[in-house]
Each structure stands twice: as C-alpha cells, then as structure tokens.
Amino acid sequence: MSGPKKQYGQNFLINETVLNKIINANDLAGKTVIEIGPGRGALSKKLIEKAKAVYAFEIDKSLKSYLNPLEVNYPNFQVVYEDILKVDIDLFLETNGIDEAVCVANIPYYITGPIIEKLIQSKRIKSSTLMVQKEVSNRITATPNNREYGALTVLLGYQYEIRKITNVKNTSFFPAPKVDSAVIKLDRTSKYQSSIQDEAFFVGLVNGSFKQKRKTLLNNLSDYFRVTKQVLETKITLINPNFNPLIRAESLSVEDFIALSNNLYIAEKAYAKLNLSLEVTGVSGKYHDLESIVVPINLYDSLLFEIADKDEVVSNIKIENNNIYGAIKLFKDTFNINQQVKITVDKKIPIGYGLGGSSADISATLRGLNRLFKLNKPLSELEPLANKLGSDTLFCLYNKRAFIYGRGDKIRFYDSKEKLQFLVIYPEVSLQTKEVFKVFDNINEKRAYHGFESYLIKEDYDNLMLNMKNDLLTASLKINESLKNLHESLSNEGLKIHMSGSGPALFLVNPTKDEKKKVTQILRKNVKFETTEEI
C-alpha cells in the first residue's frame, strides 16, 4: 500500500463530515465530474454514487491499488493517470462527447494557483468545489477595504459567484498539514460578461493595480501605463469626480474596476521579436525572399489610444520616420473612420537592433484602432493592412511563434509548448538593413539550405537549437569591425551566439548560469544586455 507522498503535496481527506459537506454543496445528478487528485478514493466513492460520470486525474500511479477496485466496480468511474496541469481539459471533455462538467478537488496546496488558473481558462467547467488553504480561501472570498482583498479576488469575482462551504481543521487530513483549510465553491456567472469591453485589458489593469499592495492606485497604475500620476489622476477624475488620489486598489469593487477598464484607455503592447533562424532563399523584384523562424519576446513598447481633436502621436523619445501615422491613415481610409486619435507611445524596444520595434508599433496601432473605434474586426481582416505597412508587421500582428517566408508577408504558426529564455546583447554599433543586404549580395560563398521549418513540423527543437543560423551574420560582421570583435570574443569562450534580423542585436538561447557569468565578465559594463523570455 502506498503512503502519502510529500513530492505531490498529498494530504488525504479522512473527515466523513467534511466529505459529506462537499457532496451536499453540489447537485450532481446527471452531471459529469472532473476530480483532481482522488488520492485513495474517499471522495471519489461519494461522487460516483451521485454523478453520471466521474473522471479522476491522478499523477501518482502508486495509488492504483486503491483506485482500480473502484474502476472495476463502477462503470461511471475512470482514472486518468496524468498531471492535470498538462491536460487540455476542454479538449479531453470534447473528445469524450461532454459539453460541460463540474470540478471537485482536494488540490495540492503547492499548485493551487496553477490549477485555479487552468479551471478559469476552461470554457466547459461550469462549477468548481475546491479544498484550499484557509488563507487562500480568505483572499478569494474577501470584500473591498479588506487587507486580504487583492487581484485574485477581483479576477475570480467577475467570473464566478463565490461562497465558502466550510472551514476544515488540519486534523481532517492524513497526514495532518501545518495549516487549516477551507472548501470554497465557484459557480461561473455571466453577470459581468457583457459589461467588460476588453477582457484582456481588464485583467492587465487589475493585476497592475495590485502590483505593490502598499502603493496607492495612482502609483501602481502610473507604473503600469507608464504615464505620470498627474495625467492619470485627470483621466480617472473625469470617470469619477469623487476620486480620492490616496486610495489603494483594495478599496475598489469589481464594478469600479470595470468602470476604470472601460473608460480609462485602450492599451496595446508592441512586442519585440527575435529571429531564431534566417535564410535568404532568393530575390523577387526589390525584395529578398526569406525564410525565418521568429518568436515574440517579453520586451515591448506600450501604446495608449484615446479619441482626440486631431491625429497625434506622442512618444517618450523621438521616432525618426514615424510609420505610426501611416498606419493611422491607412486604417482610417480603409474603414471610413472620421474620428481623430491620440496615441501615446512609451518606447522600450531599442531602435535599429533588428528587433522589429517599428513593425511592432505599427501592428499594435492596427489592433488598438480596431478596439478604439469598436470595429471588432478579426485580425485576419487586418492582415492586408499589415502587409502594406512593412515586412515584419504580419508577424507582429499576432505575436506567436511562427515560420515566415517571402518578404515576411506569408506566415505559418507553431505552438510553443516550452517557452524559450534569452540573453539579448545590444552592441553600440549601427547597421543599416539596406547596406547589410548589399554586402550580402556581394559575398561569393556557397550556403547550404537547411529548411528550418522541418524542425518545427517535427517539434525537433534540440536539432533546431544546434543548427540555427542567420545568413546575414557574415555580412553584418564584415561591415562593422566592433561587432565582429565582440562576436569573436563571445564565441571564443564557447558561447553559441546568434544575431536577430540584420542585427546588430546578439543573443543566446536558454543560457545557463555559467554562460550568463561568462557574458557578464566579457562585456563588463561596456555593452548593455538583459535576460528575457518568449511570450
């Protein structure tokens, strides 16, 4: 017989009264139940008697001796020996012909957050009854102006009717944990669904508001939106004339956050990109044909959109040849928009480094205007505009790992199951894309065609990382001696250095601690670098 395993956070519920309270909190007749962590089956036995079907997800196969007899004796009970965090719940239910289900779980405390997030994302789980730490239950069920009220409270509160079923003493488990627990019930509601104009913006606003709980709402949101407190206070006061600039986020109700979200700003993040590979496959007219694997990274410019008296783009730094105006004109001409817009840009993507900052801003402009003017066009309808405005703009419109080809106007997307980590280096050199391609055209060397997309198709990321290359690297190093010397210094230390686009940004993929240390020693404080990750 298997004992509780600490590695899985196992504490088996043995209190019969609590088990019955969990069952009585649910009307299970005719319903399908997803049970997470059945353990030895104490709760499973009671669920089986009430529900139409029970699918129990258990990561610990050593518990089969407890669960197999239940499967044999009850045809409506099935154990799936998988890690629930790696399961697409909606796909599982769809595959089994199930439109909706309820979840009942005594979940391991150490993965409470990820499991709740997974249940939120599921469109088919309509209700969840969960055993959680008492401290967590207090946060989830808290009310405004309460110390325990936070982002989790609001983000669950707008999607669920929440109630506490019962508090649970630690002695109700074997082995007894060090803390008490509580059972909570989350019933999905559509109460606020039609009220929130932009759910992604709402979620970001809430998280930004609680970023540092001891700070005022103004301080947190000025950091989040990258605007001054004075500008923000003026905006909020127009929404709520009685606004107190000294309040903290914990004073706002769900309804207050919805009002802020709907009236404050339309916001977009313009993410930078890295070319994992880049092959030049030919020339078509004025443009080179390329094949490239591209990923978006967590480095971005912030764009805020609002209706104004004239079209205006305001930036924290001077943007040469600002193509955002071109995006505004094309969008308004295409969709017959007569209103004017002000766009405030907080630029963080370094300019001229092959990171696609200009393309990212253009694509974010198209998305933002679509939302600001409430056109609700699918991104596919914005694709022709993106392709008219630049080479990387189609990729930046979607911000997903992709294989791009042609001049960047054709694209195929690939899932990124494991997000890549990067160390990005910003050499203080200047390269012009036209010059890089001109030098590239004059280099007489044979280049083997790799067809890197095949690695994506086979999900062979190990070989992709081993073989990835950039055809423009040789030309860029030939143009700039400083870049060449830096590249050699890093390579001579055994570091696998790559270049994004036409450069000069260099990067390492999934750098180890030792590699980061080597980069620090080589660059010292002379060259800027930072770590980031794929989004």
Beta strands, then each sheet from edge to edge (+ up, - down):
strand 1: 12-13
strand 2: 32-36
strand 3: 53-57
strand 4: 77-80
strand 5: 101-106
strand 6: 125-133
strand 7: 160-168
strand 8: 173-174
strand 9: 181-188
strand 10: 266-284
strand 11: 287-308
strand 12: 312-315
strand 13: 340-346
strand 14: 402-406
strand 15: 410-413
strand 16: 421-426
strand 17: 498-499
strand 18: 506-509
strand 19: 528-533
sheet 1: 1+ 8-
sheet 2: 4+ 3+ 2+ 5+ 6+ 9- 7+
sheet 3: 10+ 11- 13+ 12+
sheet 4: 10+ 11- 14+ 15-
sheet 5: 17+ 18- 16+ 19-
end
